[in-house]
Amino acid sequence: MKIVIAGAGEVGTHLAKLLSNEEQDIILLDSNQERLDIIDANYNLMTFNGSTSSFEALRSIGVGSADLYIAVTPYETRNITSCAIAKKLGAGKTVARIDNSEFLRKENGLILRELGVDALIYPENLAAIEINTALSHNWARYWGELHDGALILIGVKPSPSFPLFGVKIKDLPIKNHDFHIAAIKRKTETIIPNGNDEIRENDIVYFITTPPFVSEVRELSCKKKRNIKKVLIMGGSRIAARFMRQYADKYHIKVIDVSRPRCEELAENFPDCEIVCGDGRDIEVLRDNNIYQYDAFMALTDSSETNILSCLTAKEFGVPKTIADVENLQFVSSAESLNIGTTINKKLLASSRIFKILLDADEHNSKFLALADAEVAEIPVKPGAKITRAPVKDLHLPYGMTLAALVRGDHCELISGMSKIEAGDYVVVFCLSGTIHKIEKWFS
């Protein structure tokens, strides 16, 4: 499959790195040669120096034969123009990154499709939705729904009274197979567990389960669900503004930002929210704004370091739920291991959304969710595949891979050692980043 990524900024570069492991034909287009040189030297893809809205550049890279064209520069008008040109030159499916909710309206979407834009990516909107999900399921560090909610992926840090600390997974005293332990995050390391692994205190455990057994996972982890009503946000960023736009009627929201012009702008646009001009890094400012009375604290400034430290401070004040925007990917694993609650990252969210679009465009592509250093994939099983030859317990699967669930027709079920995979099934697989192309050989 030929994929062109227009824009070597944060989202485009991260996406190019991930897709370079997928054995796809990737071309990264950007006018900044220095950015391209860094990517070209380390990853299995082609780079081309040129304008993303240049007919000549797009013809030079053969955009007419591209199956998927993704425009993710920081400028939405340039992305839309780029997609329109690529479509007219013969590209298959086109995706544009935007930063304006006006484009999401149904009536405007029809116009965009006529111009040649098939799908839109709005990272700030994805982040706002993710934040609302985290608040709604506030006992979990991570919450993801697969197959329209038929399967639930939950990342949780069990409480100290968790009864299964130190017990090998193969020895878990669980009679019914109501959940699957798909991954364990231990400090900065992600473990894809086998039967001999065990859960330790301070681990973050990723369970996959079905909706009827979510409460069982919560009770087993000794967690309580809270009713979130009052939210304090540090940083009037675009993510914060998008969250306020969508959820001001659901939560009582107060925003603290150090910039007076930005505060005045937010106050004008969001009259139902409290806007305070001040430095949220100052503990006295947090005290003056009664931080200890809030159900949730969100650090959404442009600084990952500030957001991480601010959430630690909020925890010391006793705020039950904290969320940090950690845009520096190098900090994500470290942040997840700290006691700061949920972390969000626009690049990971946008990449996951694009993978879903890619899955629709190419049925042979399997990935649909990207975590910090692990991958969740849905892989179709071909007739005669190695994975069908024996029950799961007898397959001797490679290290760093676990089968979590399968979809057979309209039915979803969790996988146990006695499960027998059949041709035509779709299997949900957890694996370490960069190994998915090796694992797919078991299914083909």
C-alpha positions as CSV (number, residue, x, y, z in Angstrom):
1,M,0.0,0.0,0.0
2,K,1.4,3.4,-1.0
3,I,0.9,6.1,1.7
4,V,2.0,9.8,1.3
5,I,2.3,11.8,4.5
6,A,2.4,15.6,3.8
7,G,4.0,17.4,6.7
8,A,7.0,16.4,8.8
9,G,5.8,18.1,12.0
10,E,5.2,16.3,15.2
11,V,2.1,14.3,14.1
12,G,3.5,13.5,10.6
13,T,6.9,12.5,11.9
14,H,5.4,10.3,14.6
15,L,3.0,8.7,12.1
16,A,5.8,8.1,9.6
17,K,7.9,6.4,12.3
18,L,5.1,4.0,13.2
19,L,4.1,3.2,9.7
20,S,7.7,2.6,8.7
21,N,7.5,-0.6,10.7
22,E,4.4,-1.8,8.8
23,E,6.1,-2.8,5.6
24,Q,4.1,-0.1,3.7
25,D,5.4,2.1,0.9
26,I,5.8,5.4,2.8
27,I,6.7,8.8,1.4
28,L,7.1,11.8,3.7
29,L,6.8,15.2,2.0
30,D,8.0,18.4,3.6
31,S,9.7,21.7,2.6
32,N,12.1,21.5,5.6
33,Q,15.1,19.4,4.6
34,E,16.6,19.3,8.1
35,R,13.5,17.5,9.4
36,L,13.6,15.1,6.5
37,D,17.3,14.3,7.0
38,I,16.6,13.2,10.6
39,I,13.9,10.8,9.5
40,D,15.7,9.6,6.4
41,A,18.7,8.4,8.4
42,N,16.8,6.3,10.8
43,Y,13.6,4.9,9.3
44,N,12.6,2.7,6.4
45,L,10.8,5.2,4.2
46,M,11.3,7.7,1.4
47,T,11.5,11.5,1.9
48,F,10.9,14.3,-0.6
49,N,11.7,18.0,-0.2
50,G,8.9,20.1,-1.6
51,S,5.8,22.1,-0.8
52,T,2.7,20.1,0.3
53,S,0.5,22.3,-2.0
54,S,2.8,22.2,-5.0
55,F,1.4,20.4,-8.1
56,E,5.0,19.7,-9.3
57,A,6.0,18.2,-6.0
58,L,2.9,16.0,-5.8
59,R,3.4,14.8,-9.4
60,S,7.1,14.1,-8.7
61,I,6.2,11.7,-5.9
62,G,3.5,9.9,-8.0
63,V,0.7,11.0,-5.7
64,G,-1.8,9.7,-8.4
65,S,-0.9,6.1,-7.4
66,A,-1.2,6.7,-3.7
67,D,-3.8,4.6,-1.8
68,L,-3.8,7.0,1.1
69,Y,-2.8,10.7,1.3
70,I,-2.5,12.3,4.8
71,A,-1.9,16.0,5.1
72,V,-0.9,16.9,8.7
73,T,1.0,20.2,8.5
74,P,0.1,22.7,11.3
75,Y,-2.0,24.7,8.8
76,E,-5.5,23.5,8.1
77,T,-6.1,25.5,4.9
78,R,-2.8,24.2,3.5
79,N,-3.9,20.6,4.4
80,I,-7.3,21.0,2.7
81,T,-5.7,22.5,-0.4
82,S,-3.1,19.7,-0.4
83,C,-5.8,17.0,-0.2
84,A,-7.8,18.7,-2.9
85,I,-4.9,18.7,-5.3
86,A,-3.8,15.1,-4.4
87,K,-7.4,13.9,-5.1
88,K,-7.6,15.6,-8.4
89,L,-4.2,14.0,-9.4
90,G,-5.6,10.6,-8.6
91,A,-4.9,9.8,-5.0
92,G,-7.2,7.2,-3.3
93,K,-8.4,8.3,0.1
94,T,-7.3,11.7,1.5
95,V,-7.1,12.8,5.2
96,A,-6.6,16.4,6.4
97,R,-5.6,17.6,9.8
98,I,-7.7,20.6,11.0
99,D,-7.9,22.8,14.1
100,N,-11.3,24.4,13.6
101,S,-14.5,22.6,14.7
102,E,-16.5,24.4,11.9
103,F,-15.2,21.8,9.5
104,L,-16.8,19.0,11.5
105,R,-20.3,20.1,10.8
106,K,-22.2,17.7,8.6
107,E,-23.2,20.2,6.0
108,N,-19.6,21.4,5.7
109,G,-18.3,17.9,5.5
110,L,-20.3,17.4,2.2
111,I,-18.5,20.4,0.8
112,L,-15.1,19.1,1.8
113,R,-15.8,15.8,0.2
114,E,-16.7,17.5,-3.0
115,L,-13.3,19.4,-2.8
116,G,-11.5,16.0,-2.3
117,V,-11.1,15.6,1.4
118,D,-12.4,12.2,2.5
119,A,-11.7,12.3,6.3
120,L,-10.6,14.9,8.9
121,I,-8.3,14.6,11.9
122,Y,-8.8,17.2,14.7
123,P,-6.2,16.3,17.4
124,E,-7.5,18.8,19.9
125,N,-11.0,17.4,19.5
126,L,-9.7,13.9,20.0
127,A,-7.9,15.0,23.1
128,A,-11.1,16.7,24.5
129,I,-13.0,13.5,23.9
130,E,-10.3,11.4,25.6
131,I,-10.3,13.8,28.6
132,N,-14.1,13.4,29.0
133,T,-13.7,9.6,28.7
134,A,-11.1,9.7,31.5
135,L,-13.4,11.7,33.7
136,S,-16.3,9.4,33.1
137,H,-14.2,6.3,33.9
138,N,-12.1,8.1,36.5
139,W,-11.0,5.0,38.4
140,A,-9.0,3.9,35.4
141,R,-5.7,5.3,34.0
142,Y,-6.7,4.3,30.5
143,W,-10.1,3.4,28.9
144,G,-10.5,2.2,25.3
145,E,-13.5,0.8,23.5
146,L,-13.1,-1.7,20.6
147,H,-15.7,-3.0,18.2
148,D,-18.2,-0.3,19.2
149,G,-17.8,-1.1,22.9
150,A,-18.1,-4.9,22.6
151,L,-14.6,-5.1,24.1
152,I,-13.2,-2.8,26.8
153,L,-9.5,-2.1,27.3
154,I,-8.8,-0.8,30.8
155,G,-5.5,0.4,32.2
156,V,-5.6,0.6,36.0
157,K,-3.1,0.9,38.9
158,P,-4.4,-1.5,41.5
159,S,-4.8,-0.3,45.1
160,P,-2.4,-1.6,47.8
161,S,-5.1,-4.0,48.9
162,F,-5.2,-5.7,45.5
163,P,-5.4,-9.4,46.3
164,L,-3.4,-10.7,43.3
165,F,0.0,-9.0,43.9
166,G,2.8,-11.6,43.7
167,V,0.5,-14.3,42.1
168,K,1.7,-15.8,38.8
169,I,-0.9,-15.2,36.1
170,K,-1.2,-18.9,35.4
171,D,-2.1,-19.4,39.1
172,L,-4.8,-16.7,39.3
173,P,-7.7,-18.0,41.4
174,I,-10.3,-17.1,38.8
175,K,-12.9,-19.7,37.8
176,N,-14.5,-17.8,34.9
177,H,-12.6,-16.2,32.1
178,D,-14.2,-12.8,32.4
179,F,-11.1,-10.7,31.7
180,H,-7.6,-11.1,30.2
181,I,-4.4,-9.4,31.5
182,A,-3.0,-8.1,28.2
183,A,-0.1,-6.0,29.3
184,I,1.7,-4.8,32.4
185,K,3.4,-1.4,32.7
186,R,6.3,-1.5,35.3
187,K,8.1,1.8,35.7
188,T,9.2,2.6,32.1
189,E,8.9,-1.0,30.8
190,T,5.9,-2.5,29.1
191,I,5.6,-6.3,29.7
192,I,3.5,-8.5,27.5
193,P,2.9,-11.2,30.1
194,N,3.0,-15.0,30.0
195,G,1.8,-17.4,32.6
196,N,5.0,-17.0,34.7
197,D,4.7,-13.2,35.1
198,E,3.1,-11.6,38.1
199,I,1.6,-8.3,39.1
200,R,3.6,-6.2,41.5
201,E,2.7,-3.2,43.5
202,N,2.8,0.1,41.5
203,D,2.3,-1.7,38.2
204,I,-0.3,-0.4,35.8
205,V,-2.3,-3.4,34.5
206,Y,-4.1,-3.5,31.2
207,F,-7.2,-5.6,31.3
208,I,-9.4,-6.5,28.3
209,T,-12.9,-7.5,29.1
210,T,-16.5,-7.2,28.0
211,P,-19.1,-4.6,29.3
212,P,-20.8,-7.0,31.8
213,F,-17.6,-7.5,33.7
214,V,-16.2,-4.0,33.9
215,S,-17.4,-3.7,37.5
216,E,-15.6,-6.9,38.3
217,V,-12.3,-5.5,37.1
218,R,-12.9,-2.3,39.1
219,E,-13.8,-4.2,42.3
220,L,-10.8,-6.6,41.9
221,S,-8.5,-3.6,41.5
222,C,-10.1,-2.1,44.7
223,K,-11.0,1.1,42.9
224,K,-14.0,3.4,43.5
225,K,-15.8,5.4,40.8
226,R,-16.3,9.1,41.7
227,N,-18.9,11.5,40.4
228,I,-16.9,14.3,38.7
229,K,-18.6,17.7,38.8
230,K,-16.0,20.4,39.4
231,V,-12.9,20.6,37.1
232,L,-9.9,22.9,37.5
233,I,-7.8,23.4,34.3
234,M,-4.3,24.9,34.3
235,G,-3.5,26.4,30.9
236,G,-6.0,27.9,28.4
237,S,-4.6,25.9,25.5
238,R,-6.5,24.9,22.4
239,I,-7.2,21.5,24.0
240,A,-8.7,23.3,27.0
241,A,-10.8,25.5,24.8
242,R,-12.1,22.5,22.8
243,F,-13.0,20.7,26.1
244,M,-14.8,23.8,27.4
245,R,-16.7,24.1,24.1
246,Q,-18.0,20.6,24.2
247,Y,-18.4,19.9,27.9
248,A,-19.2,23.3,29.7
249,D,-22.7,22.1,30.3
250,K,-21.5,18.8,31.9
251,Y,-18.9,20.1,34.3
252,H,-18.3,23.3,36.4
253,I,-15.0,24.4,34.8
254,K,-12.4,26.9,36.1
255,V,-9.4,27.8,34.0
256,I,-6.2,29.4,35.3
257,D,-3.9,30.9,32.6
258,V,-0.9,33.2,33.0
259,S,-1.7,35.3,29.9
260,R,-4.1,38.1,30.4
261,P,-5.0,38.4,26.7
262,R,-5.7,34.7,26.5
263,C,-7.9,35.0,29.6
264,E,-9.9,37.8,28.2
265,E,-10.4,35.8,25.0
266,L,-11.6,32.7,26.9
267,A,-13.9,34.8,29.1
268,E,-15.5,36.3,26.1
269,N,-16.0,32.9,24.3
270,F,-17.0,30.9,27.4
271,P,-19.1,33.0,29.7
272,D,-20.3,29.9,31.6
273,C,-16.8,29.0,32.7
274,E,-14.6,30.7,35.4
275,I,-11.5,32.3,34.0
276,V,-8.6,33.3,36.3
277,C,-5.5,35.1,35.3
278,G,-2.6,33.7,37.3
279,D,0.3,31.3,37.3
280,G,-1.0,27.8,38.1
281,R,2.6,26.7,38.9
282,D,2.4,28.8,42.1
283,I,1.1,26.8,45.0
284,E,-0.4,30.0,46.6
285,V,-2.5,30.6,43.4
286,L,-3.8,27.0,43.6
287,R,-4.7,27.5,47.3
288,D,-6.4,30.8,46.6
289,N,-8.5,29.0,44.0
290,N,-9.5,26.2,46.4
291,I,-7.8,23.4,44.4
292,Y,-8.7,20.9,47.2
293,Q,-12.4,21.4,46.5
294,Y,-12.2,20.1,42.9
295,D,-13.0,16.6,41.7
296,A,-10.4,16.8,38.9
297,F,-7.4,18.8,37.9
298,M,-6.1,19.0,34.3
299,A,-2.7,20.4,33.3
300,L,-3.0,21.4,29.7
301,T,-0.2,23.9,29.2
302,D,2.3,23.6,26.3
303,S,5.0,22.3,28.6
304,S,5.0,18.5,29.4
305,E,7.3,19.0,32.4
306,T,5.0,21.7,33.9
307,N,2.0,19.5,33.4
308,I,3.6,16.4,35.0
309,L,4.8,18.4,38.1
310,S,1.5,20.3,38.4
311,C,-0.5,17.0,38.6
312,L,1.9,15.7,41.3
313,T,1.2,18.9,43.2
314,A,-2.6,18.5,42.7
315,K,-2.3,15.0,44.1
316,E,-0.6,16.3,47.2
317,F,-3.7,18.6,47.6
318,G,-5.9,15.6,47.5
319,V,-7.5,16.0,44.1
320,P,-8.9,12.6,43.2
321,K,-8.4,12.7,39.5
322,T,-5.6,14.3,37.6
323,I,-4.9,14.5,33.8
324,A,-1.7,15.7,32.2
325,D,-1.1,16.6,28.6
326,V,2.3,15.1,27.8
327,E,3.2,15.9,24.3
328,N,6.9,15.0,24.6
329,L,6.8,11.3,23.7
330,Q,10.1,10.7,25.5
331,F,8.3,11.6,28.8
332,V,5.1,9.5,28.3
333,S,6.5,6.3,29.7
334,S,8.0,8.1,32.7
335,A,4.8,10.1,33.3
336,E,2.7,6.9,33.2
337,S,4.8,5.4,36.0
338,L,4.2,8.4,38.3
339,N,1.2,9.0,40.5
340,I,-0.3,11.6,38.1
341,G,-3.4,9.7,36.9
342,T,-4.1,9.8,33.2
343,T,-1.8,11.1,30.5
344,I,-2.9,12.3,27.0
345,N,-0.9,12.8,23.9
346,K,-2.3,14.3,20.7
347,K,0.2,12.5,18.5
348,L,-0.8,9.1,19.8
349,L,-4.5,9.9,19.6
350,A,-4.2,11.2,16.0
351,S,-2.1,8.2,15.0
352,S,-4.6,5.8,16.4
353,R,-7.4,7.6,14.5
354,I,-5.4,7.5,11.3
355,F,-4.7,3.8,11.8
356,K,-8.5,3.2,11.9
357,I,-8.8,5.1,8.6
358,L,-6.0,3.1,7.2
359,L,-7.8,-0.1,8.3
360,D,-10.8,0.9,6.4
361,A,-8.7,1.7,3.3
362,D,-6.8,-1.6,3.4
363,E,-8.3,-4.7,4.9
364,H,-4.9,-6.3,5.2
365,N,-3.6,-3.6,7.6
366,S,-4.2,-4.7,11.1
367,K,-3.3,-2.0,13.6
368,F,-6.0,0.2,15.1
369,L,-4.6,1.5,18.4
370,A,-1.2,2.8,19.4
371,L,0.0,3.1,23.0
372,A,3.2,4.7,24.1
373,D,5.4,1.6,23.5
374,A,3.0,-1.2,22.8
375,E,0.5,-1.9,20.0
376,V,-3.0,-3.3,19.9
377,A,-3.8,-5.0,16.6
378,E,-6.8,-6.8,15.1
379,I,-5.5,-9.4,12.7
380,P,-7.6,-11.5,10.3
381,V,-6.9,-15.2,10.3
382,K,-6.4,-16.8,6.9
383,P,-7.2,-20.4,6.0
384,G,-4.3,-22.7,6.9
385,A,-2.6,-20.2,9.2
386,K,-0.3,-21.5,11.9
387,I,-2.4,-19.9,14.6
388,T,-5.3,-22.3,13.8
389,R,-3.3,-25.6,14.2
390,A,-3.8,-26.1,17.9
391,P,-5.4,-24.6,21.1
392,V,-3.7,-21.4,22.2
393,K,-1.9,-23.1,25.1
394,D,-0.1,-25.5,22.7
395,L,1.0,-22.9,20.0
396,H,4.3,-21.8,21.6
397,L,3.7,-18.2,20.6
398,P,6.7,-15.8,20.4
399,Y,7.8,-13.7,23.2
400,G,6.2,-10.2,23.4
401,M,2.8,-11.3,22.1
402,T,-0.5,-12.2,23.8
403,L,-3.9,-13.0,22.2
404,A,-6.5,-11.1,24.1
405,A,-9.8,-11.6,22.3
406,L,-11.4,-12.8,19.1
407,V,-14.3,-11.7,16.9
408,R,-16.2,-14.5,15.2
409,G,-19.0,-13.1,13.1
410,D,-21.0,-10.8,15.4
411,H,-19.7,-12.5,18.5
412,C,-16.8,-11.3,20.7
413,E,-15.1,-13.5,23.3
414,L,-12.0,-13.4,25.4
415,I,-9.2,-15.9,24.6
416,S,-8.0,-18.5,27.1
417,G,-5.5,-21.3,26.8
418,M,-8.2,-23.7,25.6
419,S,-9.4,-21.3,22.8
420,K,-9.1,-22.6,19.3
421,I,-8.6,-19.9,16.6
422,E,-10.4,-20.5,13.3
423,A,-10.0,-19.2,9.8
424,G,-12.1,-16.1,9.3
425,D,-11.7,-14.9,12.9
426,Y,-10.3,-11.5,13.8
427,V,-7.9,-11.7,16.7
428,V,-7.1,-8.8,19.1
429,V,-3.4,-9.0,19.8
430,F,-1.1,-7.1,22.2
431,C,2.5,-6.8,21.3
432,L,5.6,-4.6,21.8
433,S,6.1,-1.7,19.4
434,G,7.8,-2.6,16.1
435,T,7.0,-6.4,16.3
436,I,3.6,-6.5,14.6
437,H,5.0,-7.4,11.2
438,K,6.7,-10.5,12.6
439,I,3.5,-11.6,14.4
440,E,1.3,-11.3,11.4
441,K,3.1,-14.3,9.8
442,W,1.2,-16.5,12.3
443,F,-2.1,-15.4,10.8
444,S,-1.4,-15.7,7.1
